[in-house]
Structures are given as C-alpha cells and as structure tokens.
Amino acid sequence: MKKRVVQEAMVGYLFAAPIIISICIFTLYPIISAFIYSFTDFNPLEIKKFDIKFNPQDAIEINTGFLPSELSEKEVVIDFDLMTFIELDVGLKLDAEKSDLVQKYFDSSKLLKDFSEGKLDKEIAIKDFMGTYMTKYGDQFRKYKPKFLWFDNFVELLKDQYFWISLGNAFFFSLIVVPIQTLLAVILAVAANSKIKGVKFYKAVFFIPSITSSAAISMIFWMIYSKPGVINRLFGTSIDWLNEPNTALPAIMLMNIWTTAGYFMVTFLAGLQDIPDSIYEAAEIDGASGLTTFWKITMPLLRPQILFVAITGTIGCMQVFDQIYFLIKNIRNITISFFIYKNAFEYGKMGYASAVALVLFLIILAITAVQRKYIKDEY
C-alpha cells in the first residue's frame, strides 16, 4: 500500500515537473538573485569585460610610440605607464583594490620583453593576458565578481531624491487610480449584469481595452495627448499634456483607469451573479431605492471581490511601468518601477536597482497586509 502511494506521488510530481521547473527558473531564481544583488555593486555591463579580445602589440605601440623592432635592435629606455596602459590601451577599468594588485604583481618587464621579441602580435582575451603577466592573484581577473557592499545600496537610496520622487509618484498613482477604477468597475459590472438589450456588446466594448496591447494603447493616447491631438483640438488649448509635470501623471492615470476598469468589471460581474435574486426582491418589497440597494446590499456582498481588486490594483499601480516608459519623458513624473529600470539597464547599476526593487517588494507586502486587515472579505 505504501509503495503504491509513493508511486502515485511520483507520477503526480512527474506531471507537475514542467510547471515546478518553470517556476524555479523564471520566478524563484530571479527573486533570489535580486535579493543577493541588492547587497552588491553588480553591474551587468561588466560581466563580459574579461572576455574582450585585443592585440597587445598594437596596444603597447600606441602607449609607448615604439615598434618591437626598435626595442630589439638596441637598448631603449621607454616611459611605460602601467596603469595608463591597462585602463586606456587595454580598456580594463579597475577599482581601487584591483589597481593595487596590478601595481604590485603585474610583470611589466616580462611584457616588454615579449613585446620586443614580437610575441604579442595576436588577439588575446583580457583574462588570458592578465593571467599570463600577473605573478599573483591572476584569478581575480578571469571572471567578473561583484563587490559585496552590505547595506550601502540601501543607505544610498535613502539619500537619493529621485527614489523619493518616484516612490511618491507611485503612491499618488495608486491612491487616485485604485479607488476610482474599483468603483467604476463595480458600476460597469452592475450595468453589465442588467437584463437589457445589447448587454453582450456593452461587455465587449469595456473589456477590449484590458486585452489590447499596452504599447498600442499608449501610442493611441500619445496622439490624443500631443499638442496637435484630439483633446487640444476639442478644447482649443495647446497644452503639452505628457511633458508638463503637472499634467503628465494625471493623464497616464486617466488612461490606466480606462484600460483596467473593464478587466475588473469581469471580476465583479462574477461576484454579482453569485448574489441571490431573492435578496434584491426582498429589498424591493421593503421599498429600498436603487441607490440604497447598491450601497447596502451590492457593495457589502462584493467585499471578497473588492479585496481582490484592491490588492491586485494596488500591486499593479505600484509597479506601473509600460505606460510610463512609452509616454513619460520628464524624470519628475517617473514611477519607481521605471526608476528601477533606468538604474538597472541604462546606468548599469543592477545592484542598486535590486535594492530599490527589494524595498518596493517590502512596501507592497506591507500595503497588502494592511488591506487584508482592514478590508474584510466577509460582511
């Protein structure tokens, strides 16, 4: 019996293995890596720097102004600046620790001897070059290793004004968008749940934006918000909606509400269809108005859906990125997700970006815990 249970479990895990492996590779591994990187100065642009190939002979010729034959034919004293050669001619940027190692253990005499004998006229990887001429610690130059900084990244972000600006923008975005999109989604769901003609078309119209490409929608709204766009033509204004600091973020909020309300409408529609008709019939018999029925019956009975929408909506707003990326150019209006992107992929500060991402994760976790505590899922 026990053997059969084990066999059934093994078969179950075998069928679930593709999903488990996918989660480990694409979810758990990135999370663990980001946590580790947040305590380092990891820079993805530095990973391949030791694999770059160069011609040592050409580099020395440029640095010294001599040819190998000129050194081999007669004794010539050359002014060879090792650190200038390594950093400018070889192209290897060094931190203070590695600079000290190079100055102490790099064999310049051997390098110049090989140069004068014409042994360096070949393409060689930087890691092999450094390994050949470093008398000690050559392994330090074979593979990029980020420096462990402990909590320096977190101290830096506390002093970074753009971190606070982007975090404030994300909070402002969430505080405005989440309540409005939630209430609007409930109203749309109530209307969609009504037994009126053309209700299926009505549902489709409001749901389509939520499944449309965010890039396509962003481009449409870029044309709407531009100076010669629809809004300015309708109202006779010339406001640059997306470049003005006071209007850029509200413009994106309006677009976000429009695109997400239809998605959450489906969630509330499912909840409405679980409410027994007898409750509404009893309220009608008691003489309750439509507005009273909405606030006293519909909203309380939709609390589980409201909690779900509030949590997922807050997470989505705190992480909003694509619309900011496509439409916002002013750094005063960026959100924290875009701030993480800029540091990681534009500035190459992946360690710092990981620290910011970890702080964002903790903030979202705290907000979710507060929402679960104060928004009860039962009436």
N, C-alpha and C positions, 0 to 999 in steps of 0.2 A: 504493500500500500504506500509506504513511504517512498519507495523507488518510483512509483507511478506519479506521485505528487511532484517529485523532483523533475521528472521528465516533462510533465506538463508545464512546470515553471520555466524550464529551459527552452521549450518550444515557444512559450509566450515571450520570453526575453529575446529569442532569435527573431521573431516577427517584429518586435519593437526596436530591435537593434539599429535600423537605419535612422529612426527618429532620435534615439538616445545619442547616437554618434553625431548626428547633425547638431543637436542641442549643445553637446560638449564642444564641438569645433566652432560653431558660429555664435554661441551665446556665452557659455561658461569661460572658454579660453579668452575671448576679448575682455570679459569683465575682470578676470584675474590679472590679465596683462595690464589693463588700465590701472588697476589698484597698485601694482608693482611700479609701473612707470611714474605714478604720481609722486613717488619719493625719489625720483632720479632726474637727471638733466637730459633724458633720452631725446635724441634728435634723429628722425628717420632719414634726413638728408645725409647723415654721416655714416650710415650703415655700409655703403659700398666704397667708401673713400680709400680703404686699404687695398681694394681690388683694382683700382685705376692703374693703367699701364702708362709708362713714359720711357723715353730714351735717356739714360743717364749721361751719355756722352754729350748729347745736344744741350742738356741742362747745365752741365759743367762749362761747356764752351760759352754759353750765354752768360753765366755767372762770372767767369774769370777773364774771358776775352782771348783765351789761348786755345790752340789746337793740340791734339795729342802729340803730333809730330814735333811741335815746338818744345814740348817738355821732355821728349825722349832724346832729342838731338843734343841738348845742352841743359845744364842745370839752371833752372829759372825759379826765382822766388816769387810766388804768386800770393796775392792778397785774397785768401779764401775765407769768406764769412759763412760759417757752417749754418747758422740759424736762418740767415737770409736765403741760402741755397735750399734748405729743407722747406721753408714756408712759402717762398716765392717761386723758385725754379721747379722744385718737386711738386709744390702745391698742396703740402700737408700742413693743415692748421693744427697747432698743438696747444694744449692747455699748459698751465704752469708746471704741473707735475711731469708731464711728458717732455717738456722743454728741458727740465733739469736732467732727465735721463739721457736725452740726446747729447747735451753738452758734456756729460760725464763719461758716457760709454760708446759714443759713435767714433769709429776708427777712421778719421779723416785721412791719415797718411796712407792707409791701405786703399781708400777710394781714389786718391790722386795717383797712386802707383798704378792701379788698374787702368785709370784713365790714360796715363802716359803710355802704357803698353797696348792701348787700343782694344781693351777687353769689354768696354762698356757700350759699344755701338749695337745695341739690341733693345727690343721692347721688353720691359720687365715690370711686374706688378710692384706697387709700393711696398706691400707686405713682404715680398721676397727680397726687395732691395734693402729694407730696414733690417730684416733678419740676417742678411749677409754681413752688414757693416756695424751692427750693434754687438759689442763684445759681451754685453749682459742685457737682460730684460728685452730681448728681441721679440718675445711672445706678446709683449704689450702693444706691438704694432702690427699684429697679424689679424686681429679681429676687433671691431668696434665694441667697446663696453661702456655703457652709460655710467656716469658717476653717481653714487648714492648720496643724496642730499638731505635725507631725513625729512624735516618739516620746512625746509627753506622755501619750497614752492608755495606752501600754504601761507607762510608769512608774507611772501611777495604778493600773493593775490589780495591779501587784506589791505595792502598799500596801493593796489592798482585801481586808479579811479575808473578805468574803463570796465573793470569787473563789476564795480558797484553800479555803474550806469547801465550795463547790460542786464544785470540782475534786477535792478529797479524796473527796467522796461519789461522784463518777463513777468514780474509781479503785476505791474499795471495792466499788461495784456491779459493776464489770467483773471484779474479782478473784474475787468469790464466784459470780456468775451464769455466766460463760463456762465454767469447768471443769465445774460441775455440769450445766449444760444440754447440754454436749458429751457427757459420759459418759452422761447419761440418754438422749440422742438415739441414741447407739450401742446401748445396751441395748434400747431400743424397736425400733430397726431390726433387731437380731438376732432379737428375738421376732417381729416382723412378717415376717421372712424365713423363719420356720419353717413347715413344712407341717402346719399344724394347722387344725382346723375353726373357721370363723368369723374367719379372719385378716383378711378384707376389712373386716368390721365393726370389727375392732380397729384397723386402719389409719385408718379414717374417724374413729373416736372421738378418736384422739390428734391427727389433723391438723386437725379442725374449729376448735379454738381459734385456730390460726395464721391462719385466713382470716376469722375473726369480727371485727367492728368493735371496735377498741380502746376506743372510748368505751363501747360496750355492755358489754364485759368489765369495764371499770373501774367502771361503775355496779353490776354484779353483786357485785364484790369489795368495793365500798364498803358494800353491805348486809351482806356476810359479816363485814367487819371492824368495823362500827359497834358501839357499846355494846350495843344490843339484838339484835345479829346472831347468826349461827349459831355462830361459834366460842365466844363468851362463854356462850351457852346450853348448848353441849355440855360445856364445862369448868367451868361455874359461876363464871366470872370476870366482872369488869366493867372490863376494860382498854380504853382508847380507843386501839386499835392504830394508827390513822393520825395521831393528834395527839400521841402520846408520842414524843419524839425518839429514844428507844432502840429503839422497835419499828416506827416508820413505814417506814424504808428496808428493813429485812428483810422486812416484809410485802409491799412492792412487788416485791422480789427474787423472793419465792416465786411471786407472780402472773406475773412475767415468765418465769420458768423454765417454768411450766406452759403458757404460751401459745406459747413458741418451741421447746420440745423437739420437738413434733410436726412443725414445719416442717423442722428439721434432720434429723429422723428420715428424711424422704424423701431427703435428700442421701446419708445413709449407706446407705440401702436400695439406692440406685442403685449405690453402690460395692460393697456385698456381692454384688450379682447379677453383678458382673464377676469375682469371685473363683472360680476353677475348683473344682468339687466334688472333683476328684481330690486336691487338697491336703488337704482335710478327711478324705478317705478314707484317705490315707497316714498322717495323724496318728492316726486311729482304729486303724489296723493296728499302729502303733508303741506303742499303749496310752496315748496322751495323754488326760488328763481334759478335761472340758468347759471348766473354768476355764483350764487350760494352753493349750488351743486358742484360747481367746478372747484371752489376753494375748500369746501367742507367734505367732499366725497372723493372727487377725482384725484386731487393733489395728495391727500393723505394715503390713498391706496396705491399711489405710484411711488411711494418712498423707496422701495428697493431699486427701481429704475433710476430715480433721482440720484441716489447714492452712487450708482454705477456711472451715470453720465457725469456727475460732478467730479468723481475721481479720474475717470479717463479723459474728461475735458481739461481738467487742471494739468494732468501729465502732458497732454498734447500741447497745451498753450505754453507751459514752461519749457517745452522742447521745440517750439516752433522754429523752423529753420528755412525750409524751401522758399516760402513766400518772401522772407527777409532777404534771402540770398539773391532772388531774382529781381526784387523791386527796390530794396533799400540801399542807398549808396552812402548816406551820412552815418558816420560811426556813432553819433549821439543817439541814433534810433535803433541800433542793433540789439538783438536779444542775446541771452547768454549762450544759447546753442551756436549761434553764428560767431560769437566771441571765441568759443572753443575751437570751431573750425578754422578761424583765422590764425590762431596761435599754433594749431597743430599742422596745418597744411600750407599756410602762407609764410609764417615766420619760422617754421621748423621746430617749435618749442612743444614737442609732444609730451614731455614730462609735465610741463606747466599746464598744458591743456588737460591732461589726465587728472591733475589735481583739481582743476576747476570742475571737471565732469564728476569727480567724486563728491565735491561739495554740492553740486546740483542734485546728485542722487540722494544725498542725505536730506536736502531741503524738501525734495518731492516726497521722500519717505515720511518726513515729519508732517507735511501737509496732509498726506493720505491718512496718517494715523489720527490727526485731529478731525478730519472729515468723517472718518468711521466712528469716532467717539461721539460727535455732536449731531451727525445726521443719522438718525436711527432708521434701520431698514424695515422696522415694523411699526405699525400705527398703535 
